Amino acid sequence: MKRLLIYLFCFLLVSSCAKEEYKYGLTSTDILQPSANKDKLKTAEQYIAVLYVNLFQKAISTKELIELERIVRSVGDKRLVYELIISSFLNDPEIILPENADMRSDIKTFLEASYQRFYIRKPSELELEYFRNYIENNANVTPEMVYFSFAISDEFFFY
């Protein structure tokens, strides 16, 4: 009788510990920022070449690329040099920029195109909302300023 009780107790113990699975219908969501996988710093040549293509929609000449790369290497404050390069590109009459009226008439399309052009990704809803509010509430913001901010951002320095 004692054995029977021990076997019964063991059986109840083993069978009562069965794992139950619950499914809640949740979908997995990527919680990382879209730029989280960009961890390789662009070289000066890569940065200048990509920037030139983004602003002029054509490749930079080898001569001009070498000259600009030498300037970047010769100065200690790289960010300052990059800012000056961006400014000189933005002042070039051959630059391809949208008109201010076009930007303001469809801010969402302008921002999505800018993110695709500079960051090669779609913007998050938070980024769209932030930039949309900023552009709508600041009449002095121009496409040049937006492009400058994209070009000098940390994300643009990485691929």
N, C-alpha and C positions, 0 to 999 in steps of 0.2 A: 504494500500500500504506500509506503514511504517513497519507494522508487517511482511509482506511478505519479505521485504528487510532484516529485522532482522533475520528471519528464514533462508533465503538464505545465509546470511553472516555467521551465526552459522554453517549451513550445510557445506559450503565451508571451514570454519575454521577447523571443525572436520575431514572432509574427506581429507584435504590437509596435515594433520599431520600423515599420515599413515607411519609406520616404514618399510623401505625397508631393506631386508637382502641380504648381499653379501657373496658369498662363493668363497674363493680364492684357494681352493685345498691344503691348508697347512696341514701338519701333525704335531701333537704335539711331542715335543722332551723333554726328561728329561735333564734339565740343571744342575742338581746336580752332584757332583763328585760321582763315584761309591762307595767311602768309606764314604759318608755322613751319611748313616744309622748306621754306627758302632759307638755306643756311650756308650757302657758298657765296663769298664776297666776289663781286665782279672785279676784274682787273680794270685799270684805267682805260685800256683800249676797248674792252668790252662795254664799259659804261658809256664812253663817248660814242662808240659806234651805234649802240642801241638807242641812245638819246637822239642822235642825229636822224636815225630812221624814224623814230616816233614823231619827230617834229617836222621833218622835210619829206617823209614818205619816199626816200631814195637813199642809197648807200653813200657814205662819206668817202671822199677821195683818200687814197693812201697817204698822200703828201700832207693833207690837212690833219689826218688822224695822227700821224707821227709827230707833227708840230705840237698838237694839243697834248699828246701823251708826254712829250718832253717837258712841257710847261707844268703839267701835273707833278711829274717826278722832281722838278727843280724847286718846288715851293713846299715848305713844311706844312702849312695849313691847307690840307687837301679840300676840305669843305668850302673854304673861301674860293679856291680855284674852280671847283665845280660850279659854285654859284655864279662866278664870272663867265664861265663857259655857257651856262644855261642862259644868262642874260644876253650874251652876244648872239646866241642862236635865236632867242626870242625877238631880237631887234633886226634880224636879217629879213629883208623884204621877200625872200623866197619861202619863208616858213608857211606851212599849211595849218591854219587855225580856223576854227569855226567863228562865225560872227557872234558878237555879244547878244544880238537879238535872237539868233538861232539857239544859243545856249539857254537864254531865259524863256523862250517859248516852249521848250521841252527839256527841262532840267534832268529828268530821269534818264532819257535817252543819251544826253550829253555825258552824264556821269557813268553810265554803263559802258559807253564807248571809250571813255577816258580810262576807266579801270582795265578794260580789255587791252587797250593800247599800251599802257604803262606797266600794269601788273600781271597781265595775261591771266586774268581771272574775273569772275563776276563779283560785284560788291555785295556785301551783306546788307540786310534791311537797315541795320543801324547806321552803316556808313552812308547809304543813300539818304536816309532821313536827316542825318547831321549835315551833309553837304547841301541838301536841298534847302533846309532851313537857313543855313549860312548864306547861300547865294540869294535867296529871296529876301532876307533881312538886311543885306548889304549891297546897296546899289552900285558901289564902286568896284565890286568884284568882277573881273574880266576873265575870259578864257586863258589869257596869258598868265594871270595869277594862279589859276587852278592848275595849269600845266606846270608852272614853276614849282608849286607845292608838291605835285606828284613826282617831278623829276628830282627834287632834293630830299624826298622822304627816305627813311631808312629802308623801307621795303624795296624801293627801286635799286638800291645798291646791292641787293642780293638776288640770287636766282636759285 
